[in-house]
Amino acid sequence: MKVSELTSASRRVDIKLRVLSVETPRDVRTARGSARVATALAGDETGTIKLSLWNDDIDQVFEDAVIQITNGYVKTFQGEKQLSSGIYGELAVVDDPMFPSREAITSGETPVGE
């Protein structure tokens, strides 16, 4: 799957992305208690999307990393699409030297949103 194919109703998302930036984590209260959350910007050659990182995922993701999300989902938050691995999905940093570079992703691209 590619970023350009994602909709705010996308479920069971399997996608590979390059992380372009990661914001400072913040503490939030959820229905399940407290958690840490950070927003990242990630993309592929078709566009970019905001990525919600929760708890342990925050510590493994870094700028310029290539990540694989399996069984993720997309939702609209504050008017923009956001991708998350959620409770049932997985996020892993992968080694893929052939994945498009940061420059290829950001050259003239604008974030994909709704």
DACOR-V113339 format. One record per residue. N is the residue number from 1. PSI is psi in degrees with one decimal (NA if undefined). OMEGA is omega in radians with two decimals (* if undefined). BURIAL is b if it has 24 or more other C-alpha atoms within 12 Angstrom, else e. Layout:
n->N psi->PSI omega->OMEGA burial->BURIAL
n->N psi->PSI omega->OMEGA burial->BURIAL
This chain:
n->1 psi->149.3 omega->3.13 burial->e
n->2 psi->158.7 omega->-3.14 burial->b
n->3 psi->-41.0 omega->-3.10 burial->b
n->4 psi->-17.6 omega->-3.14 burial->e
n->5 psi->-10.3 omega->-3.06 burial->e
n->6 psi->136.9 omega->3.04 burial->b
n->7 psi->168.6 omega->3.14 burial->b
n->8 psi->-7.3 omega->3.10 burial->b
n->9 psi->8.3 omega->-3.10 burial->e
n->10 psi->131.8 omega->3.09 burial->b
n->11 psi->163.5 omega->-3.13 burial->b
n->12 psi->46.3 omega->-3.08 burial->e
n->13 psi->124.2 omega->2.99 burial->b
n->14 psi->116.7 omega->-3.01 burial->b
n->15 psi->148.6 omega->3.05 burial->b
n->16 psi->134.1 omega->-3.06 burial->b
n->17 psi->157.4 omega->2.95 burial->b
n->18 psi->132.3 omega->3.12 burial->b
n->19 psi->124.0 omega->-3.10 burial->b
n->20 psi->-33.1 omega->3.10 burial->b
n->21 psi->155.6 omega->3.11 burial->b
n->22 psi->125.8 omega->3.10 burial->b
n->23 psi->164.1 omega->3.09 burial->e
n->24 psi->132.1 omega->3.12 burial->e
n->25 psi->152.4 omega->3.08 burial->e
n->26 psi->157.0 omega->3.11 burial->e
n->27 psi->135.6 omega->3.13 burial->e
n->28 psi->158.5 omega->3.03 burial->e
n->29 psi->133.8 omega->3.12 burial->e
n->30 psi->176.9 omega->3.09 burial->e
n->31 psi->-21.8 omega->-3.14 burial->e
n->32 psi->8.4 omega->-3.11 burial->e
n->33 psi->-154.0 omega->-3.13 burial->e
n->34 psi->154.6 omega->-3.12 burial->e
n->35 psi->163.4 omega->3.00 burial->e
n->36 psi->140.7 omega->3.11 burial->e
n->37 psi->145.6 omega->3.06 burial->b
n->38 psi->149.0 omega->3.08 burial->b
n->39 psi->135.4 omega->3.09 burial->b
n->40 psi->161.2 omega->3.00 burial->b
n->41 psi->128.1 omega->-3.11 burial->b
n->42 psi->160.8 omega->-3.12 burial->b
n->43 psi->177.1 omega->3.02 burial->b
n->44 psi->-168.1 omega->-3.07 burial->b
n->45 psi->-8.7 omega->-3.12 burial->b
n->46 psi->-7.3 omega->3.14 burial->b
n->47 psi->-172.7 omega->-3.13 burial->b
n->48 psi->160.5 omega->3.12 burial->b
n->49 psi->150.0 omega->3.03 burial->b
n->50 psi->146.2 omega->-3.08 burial->b
n->51 psi->125.0 omega->3.08 burial->b
n->52 psi->122.4 omega->3.11 burial->b
n->53 psi->131.7 omega->-3.10 burial->b
n->54 psi->137.8 omega->2.98 burial->b
n->55 psi->-117.1 omega->-3.04 burial->e
n->56 psi->-27.2 omega->3.11 burial->e
n->57 psi->-31.1 omega->-3.13 burial->b
n->58 psi->-42.0 omega->-3.05 burial->b
n->59 psi->-20.9 omega->-3.12 burial->e
n->60 psi->-14.6 omega->-3.08 burial->e
n->61 psi->137.7 omega->3.13 burial->b
n->62 psi->160.0 omega->-3.13 burial->b
n->63 psi->138.0 omega->3.11 burial->b
n->64 psi->-0.3 omega->3.08 burial->b
n->65 psi->149.8 omega->2.99 burial->b
n->66 psi->127.9 omega->-3.10 burial->b
n->67 psi->152.6 omega->3.05 burial->b
n->68 psi->123.8 omega->3.05 burial->b
n->69 psi->129.2 omega->3.12 burial->b
n->70 psi->131.2 omega->3.12 burial->b
n->71 psi->40.1 omega->3.08 burial->b
n->72 psi->-176.7 omega->3.10 burial->b
n->73 psi->161.6 omega->3.13 burial->b
n->74 psi->139.8 omega->3.03 burial->b
n->75 psi->164.9 omega->3.06 burial->b
n->76 psi->127.6 omega->3.11 burial->e
n->77 psi->123.9 omega->-3.11 burial->e
n->78 psi->40.9 omega->3.05 burial->e
n->79 psi->3.5 omega->-3.13 burial->e
n->80 psi->147.6 omega->3.06 burial->e
n->81 psi->137.7 omega->3.05 burial->b
n->82 psi->135.5 omega->3.11 burial->b
n->83 psi->141.1 omega->3.10 burial->b
n->84 psi->149.6 omega->3.03 burial->b
n->85 psi->-22.2 omega->3.07 burial->b
n->86 psi->-168.0 omega->-3.10 burial->b
n->87 psi->-36.5 omega->-3.02 burial->e
n->88 psi->-5.6 omega->-3.13 burial->e
n->89 psi->179.2 omega->3.12 burial->b
n->90 psi->147.2 omega->3.06 burial->b
n->91 psi->130.1 omega->3.12 burial->b
n->92 psi->142.0 omega->3.00 burial->b
n->93 psi->131.1 omega->-3.10 burial->b
n->94 psi->156.9 omega->3.08 burial->e
n->95 psi->110.2 omega->3.14 burial->e
n->96 psi->84.8 omega->-3.11 burial->e
n->97 psi->-15.5 omega->-3.13 burial->e
n->98 psi->-6.6 omega->-3.13 burial->e
n->99 psi->144.5 omega->-3.11 burial->e
n->100 psi->142.3 omega->-3.13 burial->b
n->101 psi->166.6 omega->3.06 burial->e
n->102 psi->-43.3 omega->-3.11 burial->b
n->103 psi->-40.9 omega->3.13 burial->e
n->104 psi->-34.1 omega->-3.11 burial->e
n->105 psi->-40.8 omega->-3.02 burial->b
n->106 psi->-9.3 omega->-3.10 burial->b
n->107 psi->98.2 omega->3.08 burial->e
n->108 psi->0.7 omega->-3.12 burial->e
n->109 psi->146.8 omega->3.00 burial->e
n->110 psi->152.4 omega->-3.11 burial->e
n->111 psi->143.9 omega->3.09 burial->b
n->112 psi->123.6 omega->-3.13 burial->b
n->113 psi->175.5 omega->3.11 burial->b
n->114 psi->NA omega->* burial->e
